[in-house]
Structures are given as structure tokens and as C-alpha cells.
Amino acid sequence: MNTPPLASGPEGPDVLRPLLDTVLDALGEGARLRNGPLPAGGPPEVAERMRAAVGDVLPQEGDPQALRRLVRALAEGSADPADPFCAAHLHCPPLAVAAAADLAVSVLNPSMDSWDQAPAASELEALVTRALADEVYAETPRGAGNCATSPHRPDALITTGGTESNQLALLLARETLGPGVRLVCGENAHHSLPRSAWLLGLPEPVIVPTPHGTLDPAALETLPPGPLLIAATAGTTDAGLIDPLPEIAALCAHRGARLHVDAAYGGGLLFSARHRAELTGLSAADTVTLDLHKLGWQPVAAGLLAVRDAQDLAALTHRADYLNADDDTEAGLPDLLGRSLRTTRRPDILKIAITLKTLGRTGLGALVDQVCEQAREFAQLVHDHPGYELHAPPTISTVLFRPAGATDDAVAAVRRQLLQDGRAVLGRARAAHRLWLKATLLNPTTRPADLAGLLHLVEGTTPR
């Protein structure tokens, strides 16, 4: 058997070109077979098709057609976030330029745990993370100094997404305030926050009721004594709501509490001149979670944790002689091990950097504005239709709606039937003690006719 060709090296480009043609053809074939936003038939049929495509996972002799067959099977059995009827989750269609950048990373295969494995990628990550941290902390809170000249400059770490960023935020709070620090968050907060408190062995969190969907600062005025980490949300998972950040920040300052803002969803509003003001108060946070695989149109994963004071990251300092020996660091080799709790990690920064440079602030802001406007258009369609009930006007790009007069069981059944048929992917959320269908609009190519078609599809599936 001949040695399989490598992706990098002098022969890499010539070897990859026909393989890329195979992948692109298989993606197209799979999409045509799927013929919609989701494969029809539900879990049993999707699983059976995949089992048939895979066959023997580790055959005695290899199959030269495996690339085409498995890519085609995966495409046929995937939910396609580029389909306008695929609108359930914070699951964006990635930009082509970002996906192309990911190919370069796969070929070069740098590992971000030591400089000698990622010489250029480590510098790129340092440049881009500092720039994004400065974006978050552009509005410097009073008394924090000038970010450009202060020794307490902001910084950011690359993560796999909101869950890892939130976990790191709690870890930094524990290392700053001690193991007795207690998390305070609303019922509207992402599930990863209380779960991280459990994982880190912190005291039982204080979960504040949020009957109106956002955290009420008045509910924070009678908190227990001791060190606190108050977590606010800028873009809730269920409805895309933004907690009153300035008021919560003022309360934290008065109380001496640490503030974390989970802006995994809403952080993308920073790129929009029209919507940036909705994040006023964000810069008062000690830590901020961002996810650019949501309102940033990146392939998963593209998360960040921004910190107002880079010195907080000293808590992550760790030594492994084969990666960051003291004498190597003293000689000038950058220390990357303290930039993550992970060791081997992919340079996800490349696709982010290329997207920022290719689109610029104006281009990214236009995408944000488009999906926010689509949500307003869709909400208006719902409001004007006698057969539907709108929960509330959208804050970002999430719309909650339900067929008028339907029971919660009927709403759930409509969603599952659309999934079973492969005709639409809608989410579900509970608000005001009722179950709602959720449309999360993250596809900037969606047209008004698509929005109307989605409503018509739900109407035709609702039992009468």
C-alpha cells in the first residue's frame, strides 16, 4: 500500500485540489437528496441512512470512495442553517471566507500550546484578541483609566464557545475573590453558569426569578453577604433579551461585587453602529462572554472571553517544561499555556481575523442590521396575522410566536411534525407560563417571501 498523501508540504496543494472538488460535489449531492432544511423521517430514518453509508467503520481494506460517500451522507442528514426555514437555534450559516480560512488551519495544523508549534498563529491570536477586547471595553468605566495607557489593559482568550467562556469567568472570579464567591444570576441565564458553579465547587448559586424575561436590579438589593459574582445576560437564549446592564453595573459597583456579562448572543451588536448602544454598560463588566459563531457568522468554534484587566489571567499560569520552560520564556519564547485550560487547541483565530479584515466593521455591522431587521419584519407579520400570537417585539433577532388558541401540547406537536417532515426547524421556548415557537433569524440572505412562507407552513401544520 502506498503512503497516503499529506495535506501540507510541497505536494499538498496539488493533492488537495481534486479532493476539494470531491467534497464540494458531495456536499451538493447531499443537499439535493435532503431537499430542505432538515432530513425527513426523524431520528430513526436519519440514523439508518447514516449506518448504511458508513458500513464497517474500520474495514480490513480501505474504501477510496469513503470521502464522497460520507460527506454526501452527512450533508443529506444535516440541518442546513443557510436554509431560511432553518431558524431554531443560535446556529448561523458560516461565511464562505471563514470556511475557507478553516481549511488553511486544517492543512497547516498549528497547535496553540507552544510557540514552536504555532509561531505566526500565536502572534495573530495576540493581535486579534487584544483588538476585540478593546472593542468590548471601548467605553471605559469611570475610574478604570485609559485602556491604551493603563497597566490594567483588557485582553481576551479564545474559547470553544459560551459554555467554556462562562466557566472561565467563574474560575477567574474564584481565583480573584476566593472559593467562597457565590454566583448570582437570573432564571434567564444560560444553563452553563450554574453548571460551572457546580463544576468548580462554588457555593449554591442564587437564582433570581425573572418573570418578565430580564434580571430586575431591584431583585439584587437583598443579596446574601459575602463575595459575589453577579452574571447578567446580553441576549438570552430563549428570547434574545438584554438585561439592564448600566443599572446592574451600578449595583455591582456599590456592592463591591464582580460582574460578568454573558454576551454570547448579543455581543455581535458591537459591530453595528445602529445597535451598539443596546450594549451600553457592557464595558463595566469584569469579564464578557462573546460567541462569533452566532452573530459573527463563523464556523464552530469561535468563542471568546474578554477581561477588563489582563492581570486577572495570571490565575491561568501553568508550567510544563516541554511546552514553556522557564529558561525558554526568559529567553523570549512566548508562553501560550496560560491562554487556555486546553493544551492542544486549534488556531480558530485565523477565520475570525480573515472575516474582520475582509468585511470590516461596515460589512459585519450590515449583516447584524439585516438579521435584526428581518426579525422585526417577521414579528410584524405575526402581529398582523389573526391566526398567530406574538409574544413581544424582538430585541435582537429572536421572535417568539404561537398559533392563536393552541394549547402548549399543540405547539410542541407542530414543531415536532415540521421536524419529522423535514420542512422547517423551529425552536421552542417557555415564556409567560406558556410554550412558544421560536424563530432565531441569523441568515442574512433570508427574504421577506421566506418569512411569509415560514408562517404559512406553520399555519398548514397546526391542527384545527
VEXDREN-2710 file (C-alpha; in Angstrom, 1 decimal):
% VEXDREN-2710
k/r/px/py/pz
1/MET/0.0/0.0/0.0
2/ASN/1.3/3.4/-0.9
3/THR/1.7/6.1/1.8
4/PRO/-1.4/8.3/1.8
5/PRO/-0.6/11.9/0.6
6/LEU/-0.2/14.7/3.2
7/ALA/-2.2/17.9/3.1
8/SER/0.8/20.1/3.7
9/GLY/4.3/20.1/2.2
10/PRO/5.3/20.8/-1.4
11/GLU/2.7/18.3/-2.9
12/GLY/-0.1/19.3/-0.6
13/PRO/-1.9/21.8/-2.9
14/ASP/-1.9/19.5/-5.9
15/VAL/-3.2/16.6/-3.8
16/LEU/-5.9/18.7/-2.2
17/ARG/-7.5/20.2/-5.3
18/PRO/-9.2/17.1/-6.6
19/LEU/-10.2/16.1/-3.0
20/LEU/-11.8/19.5/-2.6
21/ASP/-13.7/19.0/-5.8
22/THR/-14.9/15.7/-4.4
23/VAL/-16.0/17.3/-1.2
24/LEU/-17.8/20.2/-2.9
25/ASP/-19.6/17.8/-5.3
26/ALA/-20.6/15.5/-2.4
27/LEU/-22.0/18.5/-0.4
28/GLY/-24.1/19.4/-3.4
29/GLU/-25.3/15.9/-3.9
30/GLY/-26.2/15.6/-0.2
31/ALA/-28.1/18.9/-0.2
32/ARG/-30.1/17.8/-3.3
33/LEU/-31.0/14.5/-1.6
34/ARG/-32.1/16.3/1.6
35/ASN/-34.1/18.9/-0.4
36/GLY/-35.0/21.1/2.6
37/PRO/-33.7/22.5/5.8
38/LEU/-33.6/19.1/7.6
39/PRO/-33.7/15.4/6.5
40/ALA/-37.2/14.0/6.6
41/GLY/-38.1/10.9/8.6
42/GLY/-36.9/11.8/12.1
43/PRO/-34.1/10.2/14.1
44/PRO/-34.7/6.5/13.1
45/GLU/-34.6/7.2/9.3
46/VAL/-31.6/9.5/9.6
47/ALA/-29.7/7.0/11.7
48/GLU/-30.5/4.2/9.3
49/ARG/-29.2/6.1/6.3
50/MET/-26.0/7.0/8.1
51/ARG/-25.4/3.4/9.2
52/ALA/-25.9/2.3/5.6
53/ALA/-23.4/4.9/4.3
54/VAL/-20.8/4.0/6.9
55/GLY/-21.0/0.2/6.9
56/ASP/-17.9/-1.3/8.5
57/VAL/-16.3/1.6/10.5
58/LEU/-12.8/0.0/10.3
59/PRO/-12.7/-2.3/7.3
60/GLN/-9.8/-4.6/6.6
61/GLU/-9.2/-2.8/3.3
62/GLY/-9.8/0.8/2.7
63/ASP/-12.6/2.4/0.5
64/PRO/-11.3/5.0/-1.9
65/GLN/-14.9/6.4/-2.2
66/ALA/-15.2/7.0/1.6
67/LEU/-14.7/10.8/1.2
68/ARG/-17.5/11.2/-1.3
69/ARG/-19.9/8.7/0.4
70/LEU/-19.6/10.0/3.9
71/VAL/-19.6/13.7/3.1
72/ARG/-22.7/13.1/0.9
73/ALA/-24.4/11.2/3.7
74/LEU/-23.5/13.9/6.3
75/ALA/-24.8/16.7/4.0
76/GLU/-28.0/14.7/3.3
77/GLY/-28.6/14.2/7.0
78/SER/-27.7/17.7/8.2
79/ALA/-29.7/20.7/9.4
80/ASP/-28.8/23.5/7.0
81/PRO/-28.6/26.9/8.7
82/ALA/-28.4/28.5/5.3
83/ASP/-31.9/27.4/4.5
84/PRO/-34.3/30.2/5.5
85/PHE/-36.7/27.6/7.1
86/CYS/-33.9/26.5/9.5
87/ALA/-34.3/29.0/12.3
88/ALA/-34.4/27.2/15.6
89/HIS/-31.2/28.0/17.3
90/LEU/-28.2/30.3/17.6
91/HIS/-26.8/28.3/14.7
92/CYS/-25.6/30.6/12.0
93/PRO/-24.7/29.8/8.3
94/PRO/-20.9/30.4/8.2
95/LEU/-19.4/32.8/5.7
96/ALA/-17.6/31.2/2.8
97/VAL/-14.5/33.2/3.5
98/ALA/-14.4/31.9/7.1
99/ALA/-14.9/28.3/6.0
100/ALA/-12.1/28.7/3.5
101/ALA/-9.9/30.0/6.3
102/ASP/-10.7/26.9/8.3
103/LEU/-9.3/24.8/5.5
104/ALA/-5.9/26.6/5.8
105/VAL/-5.9/25.9/9.5
106/SER/-6.6/22.2/8.9
107/VAL/-3.8/22.0/6.4
108/LEU/-1.2/23.8/8.4
109/ASN/-2.4/22.2/11.7
110/PRO/-0.8/24.6/14.2
111/SER/-1.3/23.8/17.9
112/MET/-1.7/26.7/20.2
113/ASP/0.0/25.3/23.2
114/SER/3.6/26.3/22.4
115/TRP/5.3/28.9/20.2
116/ASP/7.3/26.3/18.3
117/GLN/4.1/24.7/17.0
118/ALA/2.4/28.0/16.1
119/PRO/4.9/30.8/15.5
120/ALA/2.7/33.1/13.4
121/ALA/-0.7/31.9/14.7
122/SER/0.3/32.8/18.3
123/GLU/1.1/36.4/17.2
124/LEU/-2.1/36.6/15.2
125/GLU/-4.1/35.5/18.2
126/ALA/-2.4/38.0/20.4
127/LEU/-3.2/40.9/18.0
128/VAL/-6.8/39.9/17.3
129/THR/-7.8/39.1/20.9
130/ARG/-6.4/42.4/22.1
131/ALA/-8.3/44.3/19.4
132/LEU/-11.6/42.5/20.2
133/ALA/-11.0/43.1/24.0
134/ASP/-10.5/46.8/23.2
135/GLU/-13.8/46.7/21.2
136/VAL/-15.6/45.4/24.2
137/TYR/-14.0/47.9/26.6
138/ALA/-14.1/50.9/24.3
139/GLU/-16.4/52.6/26.8
140/THR/-14.0/52.7/29.8
141/PRO/-15.9/52.9/33.1
142/ARG/-15.1/55.9/35.3
143/GLY/-12.0/55.2/37.4
144/ALA/-10.8/52.3/35.2
145/GLY/-8.2/54.5/33.4
146/ASN/-7.4/54.7/29.7
147/CYS/-7.2/51.2/28.2
148/ALA/-4.5/52.3/25.9
149/THR/-2.2/53.6/28.6
150/SER/-3.3/51.8/31.8
151/PRO/-1.2/48.9/33.0
152/HIS/-4.5/47.1/33.5
153/ARG/-5.3/46.7/29.8
154/PRO/-8.1/44.4/28.6
155/ASP/-7.4/41.2/26.9
156/ALA/-9.3/38.2/25.6
157/LEU/-9.0/34.4/25.3
158/ILE/-10.2/32.2/22.5
159/THR/-12.6/29.5/23.7
160/THR/-14.9/26.9/22.2
161/GLY/-18.0/29.0/22.9
162/GLY/-20.2/30.4/25.6
163/THR/-20.1/27.4/27.9
164/GLU/-16.3/27.4/28.1
165/SER/-16.2/31.3/28.4
166/ASN/-18.7/31.3/31.2
167/GLN/-16.8/28.5/33.0
168/LEU/-13.6/30.5/32.7
169/ALA/-15.3/33.7/34.0
170/LEU/-16.4/31.8/37.2
171/LEU/-12.9/30.3/37.6
172/LEU/-11.3/33.8/37.4
173/ALA/-13.9/35.1/39.9
174/ARG/-13.0/32.3/42.3
175/GLU/-9.3/32.9/41.9
176/THR/-9.8/36.7/42.5
177/LEU/-12.4/36.6/45.3
178/GLY/-11.7/33.2/46.9
179/PRO/-13.5/29.9/46.9
180/GLY/-16.5/31.3/48.8
181/VAL/-17.6/33.5/45.9
182/ARG/-21.2/33.0/45.1
183/LEU/-22.8/33.2/41.7
184/VAL/-25.9/35.3/41.4
185/CYS/-27.8/35.1/38.1
186/GLY/-31.3/35.2/36.8
187/GLU/-33.5/32.3/35.8
188/ASN/-33.0/33.7/32.3
189/ALA/-29.2/33.0/32.4
190/HIS/-27.6/30.3/30.3
191/HIS/-27.6/26.8/31.9
192/SER/-23.8/26.8/31.8
193/LEU/-23.4/29.3/34.5
194/PRO/-25.0/27.4/37.5
195/ARG/-23.5/24.2/36.0
196/SER/-20.0/25.8/36.1
197/ALA/-20.5/26.8/39.7
198/TRP/-21.2/23.2/40.5
199/LEU/-18.2/22.0/38.5
200/LEU/-15.9/24.5/40.3
201/GLY/-17.2/23.6/43.7
202/LEU/-18.6/27.0/44.4
203/PRO/-21.5/27.6/46.9
204/GLU/-25.0/27.0/45.7
205/PRO/-25.9/29.9/43.2
206/VAL/-28.6/32.4/43.9
207/ILE/-31.0/32.1/41.1
208/VAL/-33.2/35.2/40.8
209/PRO/-36.7/34.9/39.3
210/THR/-37.1/36.8/36.0
211/PRO/-40.8/36.7/35.4
212/HIS/-40.5/39.4/32.6
213/GLY/-37.5/37.7/31.0
214/THR/-34.8/40.0/32.2
215/LEU/-32.9/40.5/35.5
216/ASP/-34.5/43.2/37.7
217/PRO/-31.8/45.2/39.5
218/ALA/-34.3/45.7/42.4
219/ALA/-34.2/42.0/43.0
220/LEU/-30.5/42.2/43.6
221/GLU/-30.7/44.6/46.5
222/THR/-31.3/42.0/49.2
223/LEU/-28.5/39.6/48.4
224/PRO/-26.7/37.5/51.0
225/PRO/-23.4/38.8/52.5
226/GLY/-20.0/37.7/51.2
227/PRO/-18.2/37.9/47.9
228/LEU/-20.5/37.7/44.9
229/LEU/-20.2/37.3/41.1
230/ILE/-23.3/38.8/39.5
231/ALA/-23.9/37.5/36.0
232/ALA/-26.1/39.4/33.6
233/THR/-27.1/38.4/30.1
234/ALA/-26.9/40.3/26.8
235/GLY/-29.0/38.2/24.6
236/THR/-30.9/35.5/26.3
237/THR/-31.1/32.1/24.6
238/ASP/-34.9/31.9/24.7
239/ALA/-35.9/35.4/23.6
240/GLY/-32.8/37.4/22.9
241/LEU/-33.5/39.8/25.7
242/ILE/-30.8/42.1/27.2
243/ASP/-30.6/42.7/31.0
244/PRO/-30.4/46.3/32.1
245/LEU/-26.6/46.4/32.1
246/PRO/-26.0/50.0/33.4
247/GLU/-28.2/49.6/36.4
248/ILE/-26.7/46.1/37.2
249/ALA/-23.2/47.5/36.8
250/ALA/-24.0/50.4/39.2
251/LEU/-25.3/48.0/41.8
252/CYS/-22.2/45.8/41.5
253/ALA/-20.0/48.9/41.9
254/HIS/-22.0/49.9/45.0
255/ARG/-21.9/46.4/46.5
256/GLY/-18.3/45.6/45.5
257/ALA/-19.5/42.6/43.6
258/ARG/-17.7/41.3/40.5
259/LEU/-19.7/41.5/37.2
260/HIS/-19.8/39.0/34.4
261/VAL/-21.9/39.6/31.3
262/ASP/-22.8/36.6/29.0
263/ALA/-23.0/38.4/25.7
264/ALA/-22.5/35.2/23.6
265/TYR/-25.5/36.1/21.5
266/GLY/-25.8/39.9/21.8
267/GLY/-22.1/40.7/21.7
268/GLY/-22.3/40.9/17.9
269/LEU/-24.3/44.1/18.2
270/LEU/-20.9/45.8/19.0
271/PHE/-20.2/45.7/15.2
272/SER/-23.4/47.7/14.4
273/ALA/-23.5/51.4/14.6
274/ARG/-27.3/51.2/14.7
275/HIS/-27.5/48.6/17.6
276/ARG/-24.3/49.1/19.6
277/ALA/-26.0/51.4/22.1
278/GLU/-28.1/48.4/23.3
279/LEU/-24.9/47.1/24.9
280/THR/-24.3/50.3/26.9
281/GLY/-22.8/49.2/30.3
282/LEU/-21.1/46.2/28.9
283/SER/-17.7/47.8/29.5
284/ALA/-18.3/47.8/33.2
285/ALA/-18.1/44.1/33.4
286/ASP/-15.0/42.3/34.7
287/THR/-15.5/39.6/32.2
288/VAL/-17.6/39.3/29.0
289/THR/-18.5/36.2/27.0
290/LEU/-18.7/36.5/23.2
291/ASP/-19.5/33.9/20.5
292/LEU/-18.7/34.8/16.9
293/HIS/-20.3/31.6/15.7
294/LYS/-23.6/33.3/16.4
295/LEU/-23.7/37.0/15.3
296/GLY/-20.3/36.7/13.6
297/TRP/-21.1/34.0/11.0
298/GLN/-18.1/31.8/11.9
299/PRO/-17.9/28.0/11.7
300/VAL/-18.0/26.5/15.1
301/ALA/-16.0/27.1/17.3
302/ALA/-15.3/30.8/17.7
303/GLY/-15.8/31.9/21.3
304/LEU/-14.0/34.5/23.4
305/LEU/-13.8/35.6/27.0
306/ALA/-12.8/39.2/27.3
307/VAL/-11.4/40.5/30.6
308/ARG/-11.2/44.1/31.6
309/ASP/-7.9/43.6/33.5
310/ALA/-5.5/41.2/31.8
311/GLN/-3.8/40.7/35.1
312/ASP/-6.7/38.5/36.1
313/LEU/-5.4/36.0/33.6
314/ALA/-2.4/35.3/35.7
315/ALA/-4.5/32.8/37.5
316/LEU/-4.3/30.5/34.5
317/THR/-0.4/30.5/34.6
318/HIS/0.8/26.9/34.3
319/ARG/4.2/25.3/33.7
320/ALA/5.0/22.2/31.6
321/ASP/8.7/22.0/30.9
322/TYR/8.3/20.6/27.4
323/LEU/6.0/23.5/26.4
324/ASN/7.0/26.6/28.4
325/ALA/10.2/26.0/30.3
326/ASP/11.2/29.0/32.5
327/ASP/14.5/29.5/30.6
328/ASP/12.7/29.4/27.3
329/THR/10.3/32.0/28.5
330/GLU/13.1/34.2/29.9
331/ALA/14.9/33.9/26.5
332/GLY/11.8/35.4/24.8
333/LEU/9.7/32.5/23.6
334/PRO/6.0/33.4/24.1
335/ASP/4.2/31.4/26.8
336/LEU/0.9/30.1/25.4
337/LEU/-0.1/27.6/28.0
338/GLY/-1.7/30.2/30.2
339/ARG/-4.0/31.3/27.4
340/SER/-6.4/28.4/27.9
341/LEU/-7.3/25.5/30.1
342/ARG/-6.9/23.3/27.0
343/THR/-3.5/22.2/25.8
344/THR/-3.8/21.2/22.2
345/ARG/-6.1/23.7/20.5
346/ARG/-6.8/24.8/17.0
347/PRO/-6.0/28.4/15.9
348/ASP/-9.6/29.4/15.5
349/ILE/-8.4/33.0/15.4
350/LEU/-7.5/32.7/11.7
351/LYS/-11.1/32.6/10.4
352/ILE/-12.0/35.4/12.8
353/ALA/-9.1/37.6/11.7
354/ILE/-9.9/37.0/8.0
355/THR/-13.5/37.8/8.5
356/LEU/-12.8/41.0/10.3
357/LYS/-10.3/42.1/7.6
358/THR/-12.5/41.0/4.7
359/LEU/-15.8/42.6/5.8
360/GLY/-14.6/45.3/8.1
361/ARG/-16.8/47.0/10.7
362/THR/-19.2/48.2/8.0
363/GLY/-19.7/44.8/6.4
364/LEU/-20.2/43.0/9.7
365/GLY/-22.5/45.7/11.0
366/ALA/-24.6/45.4/7.9
367/LEU/-25.1/41.7/8.5
368/VAL/-26.1/42.4/12.1
369/ASP/-28.6/45.0/10.9
370/GLN/-30.0/42.7/8.3
371/VAL/-30.9/39.9/10.6
372/CYS/-32.3/42.3/13.3
373/GLU/-34.5/43.9/10.6
374/GLN/-35.7/40.5/9.4
375/ALA/-36.8/39.7/13.0
376/ARG/-38.8/43.0/13.1
377/GLU/-40.4/42.2/9.7
378/PHE/-41.3/38.7/10.9
379/ALA/-42.7/39.9/14.1
380/GLN/-44.9/42.4/12.2
381/LEU/-46.1/39.6/10.0
382/VAL/-47.0/37.6/13.1
383/HIS/-48.7/40.6/14.8
384/ASP/-50.8/41.3/11.7
385/HIS/-51.9/37.7/11.2
386/PRO/-55.2/36.8/13.0
387/GLY/-54.1/33.2/13.3
388/TYR/-51.0/33.9/15.4
389/GLU/-50.0/35.5/18.7
390/LEU/-46.7/37.4/19.1
391/HIS/-45.0/37.3/22.5
392/ALA/-43.2/40.6/22.2
393/PRO/-41.3/42.7/19.7
394/PRO/-37.8/41.3/19.2
395/THR/-34.8/42.8/20.9
396/ILE/-32.2/41.2/18.7
397/SER/-33.2/38.6/16.1
398/THR/-35.3/36.1/18.0
399/VAL/-39.1/36.1/17.6
400/LEU/-41.4/34.0/19.9
401/PHE/-44.9/33.3/18.4
402/ARG/-47.6/30.6/18.6
403/PRO/-50.8/29.7/16.8
404/ALA/-53.7/31.6/18.4
405/GLY/-55.7/29.5/20.7
406/ALA/-53.4/26.5/20.5
407/THR/-52.5/24.5/23.7
408/ASP/-48.9/24.0/24.7
409/ASP/-49.2/20.4/23.6
410/ALA/-50.3/21.5/20.2
411/VAL/-47.5/24.0/19.9
412/ALA/-45.0/21.2/20.7
413/ALA/-46.6/18.9/18.3
414/VAL/-46.4/21.4/15.4
415/ARG/-42.7/21.8/16.0
416/ARG/-42.1/18.1/16.1
417/GLN/-44.2/17.5/12.9
418/LEU/-42.2/20.1/11.0
419/LEU/-39.0/18.3/12.1
420/GLN/-40.4/14.9/11.2
421/ASP/-41.3/16.1/7.7
422/GLY/-38.0/17.9/7.2
423/ARG/-39.9/21.1/6.3
424/ALA/-38.8/23.6/9.0
425/VAL/-36.6/23.8/12.0
426/LEU/-38.1/26.0/14.7
427/GLY/-37.1/26.2/18.3
428/ARG/-39.2/26.2/21.5
429/ALA/-39.2/28.5/24.5
430/ARG/-41.3/28.9/27.6
431/ALA/-42.3/32.5/28.5
432/ALA/-45.2/33.9/30.4
433/HIS/-46.0/30.4/31.6
434/ARG/-46.7/29.2/28.0
435/LEU/-44.8/27.4/25.3
436/TRP/-43.9/29.4/22.2
437/LEU/-42.4/28.6/18.8
438/LYS/-39.0/30.3/18.4
439/ALA/-37.6/31.7/15.2
440/THR/-33.9/32.8/15.6
441/LEU/-33.0/34.7/12.4
442/LEU/-29.3/34.6/11.7
443/ASN/-29.4/34.1/7.9
444/PRO/-28.8/37.5/6.2
445/THR/-29.9/36.1/2.8
446/THR/-33.5/35.4/4.1
447/ARG/-36.1/37.3/2.0
448/PRO/-39.5/38.7/3.1
449/ALA/-41.1/35.9/1.0
450/ASP/-39.3/33.3/3.1
451/LEU/-40.6/34.8/6.3
452/ALA/-44.2/34.7/4.9
453/GLY/-43.6/31.2/3.7
454/LEU/-42.5/30.1/7.1
455/LEU/-45.7/31.4/8.7
456/HIS/-47.8/29.7/6.1
457/LEU/-46.0/26.4/6.7
458/VAL/-46.7/26.6/10.4
459/GLU/-50.3/27.5/9.7
460/GLY/-50.7/24.5/7.5
461/THR/-49.3/22.2/10.2
462/THR/-51.4/23.4/13.1
463/PRO/-54.3/21.2/13.9
464/ARG/-57.7/22.9/13.8
END
